[in-house]
């Protein structure tokens, strides 16, 4: 096993980030940094026993940008070769799986609902700005996920094209309900 069950909090200044890491651009978009600010780091960074960063460069950079003094870490097993450490770094990023489109649509819709409940004056436009998606369309699609006409869909846009529909996803959704 590559990772141990040993966890700690380390000072951000004590974590060593070596050159030549897999991610050449950290892409610290505002929504990612805001999420770290509001919720903290949910998945610990992976480090060696000597505090060399193995995985979690974006999380570390966001924490540093926010002025965090320490971050949660999980240690990897001692004695791993440089190739094994590189495999861990690469696999964390490459094997990550995006949510299936239906789950993504449900999550966006539910997230909007929770934000609207917790934040007075919250709107779909604000959720759209936070997530970079058309929240109004996502919430409408979420209400239609059990519609048999969506049974073979691989994503909303592909389903529109396969059905030969020409128009916006919102117009396509309206067509699922049939004529008024």
Secondary structure per residue as TSV (DSSP state, phi and psi in degrees):
chain	resnum	aa	ss	phi	psi
A	1	X	-	360.0	134.3
A	2	X	-	-80.6	-36.4
A	3	X	E	-100.5	148.0
A	4	X	E	-97.9	178.4
A	5	X	E	-96.5	20.4
A	6	X	E	-96.8	120.7
A	7	X	E	-121.5	157.2
A	8	X	E	-160.7	175.6
A	9	X	E	-114.3	128.4
A	10	X	E	-116.7	147.5
A	11	X	E	-62.6	135.0
A	12	X	G	-58.8	-31.9
A	13	X	G	-73.0	-15.9
A	14	X	G	-93.2	-4.1
A	15	X	-	-87.9	127.1
A	16	X	B	-93.7	120.7
A	17	X	-	-106.1	109.4
A	18	X	-	-80.7	156.3
A	19	X	S	-71.8	159.2
A	20	X	S	83.6	20.8
A	21	X	-	-68.5	158.0
A	22	X	S	-59.5	-44.7
A	23	X	-	-85.1	111.1
A	24	X	S	-84.2	-23.6
A	25	X	-	-125.6	123.7
A	26	X	-	-78.9	-20.7
A	27	X	-	48.1	63.7
A	28	X	-	-84.1	71.8
A	29	X	-	-66.1	155.3
A	30	X	H	-57.1	-39.0
A	31	X	H	-67.9	-35.4
A	32	X	H	-66.5	-48.0
A	33	X	H	-62.7	-41.5
A	34	X	H	-62.5	-39.9
A	35	X	H	-61.9	-43.4
A	36	X	H	-63.5	-40.1
A	37	X	H	-63.8	-41.2
A	38	X	H	-81.1	-38.8
A	39	X	H	-111.2	-14.6
A	40	X	-	83.0	-178.0
A	41	X	-	-84.1	116.1
A	42	X	S	-84.5	-30.1
A	43	X	S	-116.5	121.4
A	44	X	-	-60.8	149.9
A	45	X	E	-69.1	152.9
A	46	X	E	-100.9	130.0
A	47	X	E	-136.6	159.2
A	48	X	-	-79.6	174.2
A	49	X	T	-63.5	-20.1
A	50	X	T	-95.2	13.2
A	51	X	-	67.4	26.7
A	52	X	B	-84.9	128.3
A	53	X	E	-64.8	129.1
A	54	X	E	-105.5	-44.1
A	55	X	E	-150.6	141.6
A	56	X	-	115.7	27.2
A	57	X	H	-60.1	-40.7
A	58	X	H	-66.2	-42.5
A	59	X	H	-62.7	-42.3
A	60	X	H	-63.5	-46.9
A	61	X	H	-62.0	-39.7
A	62	X	H	-64.8	-42.9
A	63	X	H	-61.8	-42.3
A	64	X	H	-65.2	-41.5
A	65	X	H	-59.8	-34.7
A	66	X	T	-83.5	-4.8
A	67	X	T	81.7	18.4
A	68	X	-	-64.3	137.7
A	69	X	S	-84.6	-27.9
A	70	X	E	-146.2	164.7
A	71	X	E	-140.5	155.8
A	72	X	E	-77.2	138.9
A	73	X	E	-133.0	157.3
A	74	X	E	-125.7	135.6
A	75	X	E	-88.4	144.5
A	76	X	E	-88.5	163.0
A	77	X	-	-60.2	144.6
A	78	X	T	-71.1	146.7
A	79	X	T	85.9	10.5
A	80	X	-	-71.9	143.0
A	81	X	-	-73.2	161.7
A	82	X	H	-56.0	-36.8
A	83	X	H	-65.3	-41.0
A	84	X	H	-65.2	-40.0
A	85	X	H	-64.5	-40.1
A	86	X	H	-65.9	-39.6
A	87	X	H	-58.3	-43.0
A	88	X	H	-61.2	-48.2
A	89	X	H	-58.5	-48.6
A	90	X	H	-67.5	-43.6
A	91	X	H	-66.0	-33.7
A	92	X	H	-59.3	-37.1
A	93	X	H	-87.3	-41.8
A	94	X	H	-76.3	-38.4
A	95	X	S	-86.0	-4.1
A	96	X	-	-57.9	140.5
A	97	X	-	-118.0	127.9
A	98	X	-	-70.5	156.0
A	99	X	-	-63.6	143.2
A	100	X	-	-57.6	150.7
A	101	X	H	-57.0	-38.6
A	102	X	H	-64.0	-43.3
A	103	X	H	-66.2	-36.4
A	104	X	H	-64.1	-45.2
A	105	X	H	-60.8	-46.1
A	106	X	H	-61.6	-42.6
A	107	X	H	-64.8	-43.2
A	108	X	H	-62.2	-44.4
A	109	X	H	-63.5	-44.9
A	110	X	H	-68.1	-40.7
A	111	X	H	-60.0	-44.1
A	112	X	H	-58.5	-45.9
A	113	X	H	-59.9	-42.4
A	114	X	H	-67.5	-41.4
A	115	X	H	-63.8	-42.5
A	116	X	H	-63.8	-35.5
A	117	X	H	-70.0	-38.6
A	118	X	H	-89.7	-18.2
A	119	X	S	-124.0	102.7
A	120	X	T	-54.3	135.9
A	121	X	T	81.2	7.7
A	122	X	-	-71.2	139.0
A	123	X	-	-127.4	167.9
A	124	X	H	-64.3	-31.9
A	125	X	H	-63.3	-37.8
A	126	X	H	-68.1	-40.6
A	127	X	H	-63.9	-42.2
A	128	X	H	-58.2	-43.0
A	129	X	H	-65.9	-38.9
A	130	X	H	-66.2	-43.1
A	131	X	H	-102.0	-13.6
A	132	X	T	72.0	30.4
A	133	X	S	-131.9	165.0
A	134	X	-	-85.5	90.2
A	135	X	H	-59.1	-38.2
A	136	X	H	-58.1	-43.2
A	137	X	H	-67.3	-44.0
A	138	X	H	-59.8	-43.5
A	139	X	H	-67.5	-34.6
A	140	X	H	-68.3	-42.7
A	141	X	H	-62.5	-40.8
A	142	X	H	-57.4	-36.7
A	143	X	H	-71.3	-20.0
A	144	X	H	-103.6	4.3
A	145	X	T	-59.5	-27.1
A	146	X	T	-90.2	1.9
A	147	X	-	-66.8	127.4
A	148	X	G	-56.8	-24.8
A	149	X	G	-68.2	-14.8
A	150	X	G	-95.7	1.1
A	151	X	T	-51.7	-44.4
A	152	X	T	-95.6	8.9
A	153	X	-	-69.8	137.7
A	154	X	S	-99.2	-22.1
A	155	X	S	-167.6	167.1
A	156	X	H	-60.5	-46.6
A	157	X	H	-67.1	-41.7
A	158	X	H	-61.9	-41.8
A	159	X	H	-62.5	-40.8
A	160	X	H	-58.8	-45.7
A	161	X	H	-67.9	-42.5
A	162	X	H	-64.9	-31.3
A	163	X	T	-80.4	-2.5
A	164	X	T	73.8	18.4
A	165	X	-	-80.6	135.4
A	166	X	-	-114.2	124.7
A	167	X	S	145.9	-171.7
A	168	X	-	-82.6	160.0
A	169	X	H	-56.3	-35.0
A	170	X	H	-63.8	-41.8
A	171	X	H	-65.9	-38.6
A	172	X	H	-62.9	-43.5
A	173	X	H	-60.0	-41.8
A	174	X	H	-61.2	-34.5
A	175	X	H	-69.2	-24.1
A	176	X	H	-64.3	-30.5
A	177	X	T	-80.5	-12.7
A	178	X	-	83.9	-180.0
A	179	X	-	-65.3	151.3
A	180	X	-	-79.2	360.0
